[in-house]
Amino acid sequence: MQLVSAMVKSYLVPGSIGFLLVGLTVGVALVLLGKRKAVWGRRGLAALAVGYWLLSLPLVSAALQGALSHGFSSLASEDELAGVEAIVVLGGGSQTVRSHGSEIDLLSETAALRVLEGARLYEMLDGAQVFASGGTSVTAGAVTPEGVVLRQALIQAGVPAECITTESTSDNTRQQALALAPLLAAQHVERFMLVTSPSHMRRALLAFRAVGLDAVASIAQARSETLPKPPSPLLPSLRSLAESADAFREWIGLAYYALRGWL
């Protein structure tokens, strides 16, 4: 099942490099197989070019991301935190960089933004327990469990080490919900703040609630404030293409989780 999931993520997500390579290969093959099939090949290649052009537009990527995050926000007032006893920060990608026997662990921009949101909520909750969740991913080059890397970043962001509990065995959102359930119960946490990215929140929240956890959503920012804004919503960019691919990946994830009965 993990192999199938990896294949889908690598080659069947519109907007990704893998999907583009598959589409180009199929299109060129049809063009070379004869006149009748060549017509469909040319049409497919044209559709692929138009599709990727559209997906690379900030206007389109924002619409795709917005559809996933509709109804969610970053909590801004203490009144919204009533009854919340802890904060759960979900991993969003990390990498272990190794050279000549030495190594350092790096968080992705997505994961770093989740850490900053978790630290912000910690200040508002005045000493609540923070749970950092994420396992290893050999395919992504993450040898150190992401929960450990999140913990280090949370400490750097101002959260005391004694207030952080690490979950480092999960491989996906469903496993995070299952792994965190006993950890939350052990500390008598019934209601908690769930922190993840805007596009991921819908699937994460439904997955956590499906295992009986009372989560309240607070989304991290989608991108760092240090990055320049797109000069125009109608000018293509690689960043927007990646965000469109991320949105399609989430829609596929939602469909898969629904089919498995995990939502």
Secondary structure, 3 states (H helix, E strand, C coil): CHHHHHHHHHHCCCCCHHHHHHHHHHHHHHHHCCHHHHHHHHHHHHHHHHHHHHHCCHHHHHHHHHHHHCCCCCCCCHHHHCCCCEEEEECCCEEEEEECCEEEEEECHHHHHHHHHHHHHHHHHCCCEEEEECCCEHHHCECCCHHHHHHHHHHHCCCCHHHEEEECCCCCHHHHHHHHHHHHHHCCCCEEEEEECHHHHHHHHHHHHHCCCEEEEEECCCCCCCCCCCCCCCCCCHHHHHHHHHHHHHHHHHHHHHHHCCC
